[in-house]
């Protein structure tokens, strides 16, 4: 009886094994139903020649103790002469988007402070690049290389992307050379992260690491959907599955302005706004918290001329729902001057449409072209009606100071009024910009804050 059971067990095992073995072998077939398995290789063969590696060399000023500038101090303590600048180098990526003009899109932070930019193509060529223009607010930069036998990456409409779409990131992580990773679109319209001045990121779980910045995020058709720009990682570590890319629609819009004028002119409506908190939403009789509430309209501004009022709630622009104040700020700030935008407003429980023509921004936000590098992250403007100092003080209003910026660490704050620069009174934006020319190494501000006045020094 035991022998019969043993034979049956052996036979059953062999039968089961005979079924199991083909299943194991079938896990990695070369073909399926007579067709080759799908591969990204053909698409990448067309795309990767348009993605370049970027190496830069530059210099930055060294922050030095003021005592070291005193020759007597240095001689007395036998302190050797120290260089005032430190050489820097960086590695990143870029994407050829216009082969005829030799235009390459990358990130501003990839080429910032660069004296020399060297672009390496996939075929091994090394080309010197020149800067066409940069926009630190969106972290977009355009450089130009000789237009000789280049391959450009075709673009897609990034507004058509959907969460769950497959994407591929191509770049130069850690300086290893061209590398390809894949993933999906994890989220769209990411903002409020404090990474850039204007944020509308594509989030992806395709691996993006240092050196990928400025590289390509493409769909499975090989069309450029975004420019890889940042990662969110704990303690400054590597990729943990949260990568961010600038939508190509936005990057191209910025690029054309940089090519045409060398700078970006921000759209301006003349409103200040805030998010809808649960209590505000309840007070206005709203079920959700989507939208942005206007808390101030500047007199004579485009918004004022269109009929917007404080207390209006913006629920959509051009038919696209508004999530919050940051979302609305991004949309307006990225619009070209002269373009019209339709606001759907909720006022007294009724919805109405308003058409507003975007005007040139009369507020000045810091940029390498406009202001001293000490004021990166600072936005200033005239003292407008509605400001408590309007008509009482002559000076310039500080409208915003990016948290963590040098000016913020030095003590400058939003709502401060600057009345003089380096002991010279300033009464207009023109006077202010002249006084803070980027050649200055230090700035001495006289500011008014609340009911008190004080002097503030910005010096690296």
Secondary structure as UniProt FT lines:
FT   HELIX           2..25
FT   HELIX           26..28
FT   STRAND          31..32
FT   TURN            33..34
FT   STRAND          35..36
FT   HELIX           41..47
FT   HELIX           48..50
FT   STRAND          51..61
FT   HELIX           66..69
FT   HELIX           71..76
FT   TURN            77..78
FT   STRAND          85..98
FT   TURN            99..102
FT   STRAND          103..107
FT   HELIX           108..111
FT   TURN            112..113
FT   STRAND          114..120
FT   TURN            122..123
FT   STRAND          126..135
FT   TURN            136..139
FT   STRAND          140..144
FT   HELIX           158..160
FT   TURN            163..164
FT   STRAND          166..171
FT   HELIX           173..175
FT   STRAND          179..190
FT   STRAND          201..204
FT   TURN            210..211
FT   TURN            213..214
FT   STRAND          216..219
FT   TURN            220..221
FT   STRAND          224..231
FT   HELIX           234..236
FT   STRAND          243..247
FT   HELIX           248..261
FT   STRAND          267..268
FT   STRAND          271..275
FT   HELIX           278..283
FT   TURN            284..285
FT   STRAND          292..297
FT   TURN            299..300
FT   HELIX           302..306
FT   TURN            310..311
FT   STRAND          313..317
FT   TURN            318..319
FT   STRAND          320..321
FT   HELIX           325..333
FT   TURN            337..338
FT   STRAND          340..347
FT   TURN            348..349
FT   STRAND          350..357
FT   STRAND          359..360
FT   STRAND          364..365
FT   TURN            368..370
FT   HELIX           373..375
FT   TURN            376..377
FT   STRAND          378..382
FT   TURN            385..386
FT   TURN            388..392
FT   STRAND          396..401
FT   TURN            403..404
FT   HELIX           406..410
FT   TURN            414..415
FT   STRAND          417..421
FT   TURN            422..423
FT   STRAND          424..425
FT   HELIX           429..435
FT   TURN            438..439
FT   STRAND          442..449
FT   TURN            450..451
FT   STRAND          452..459
//
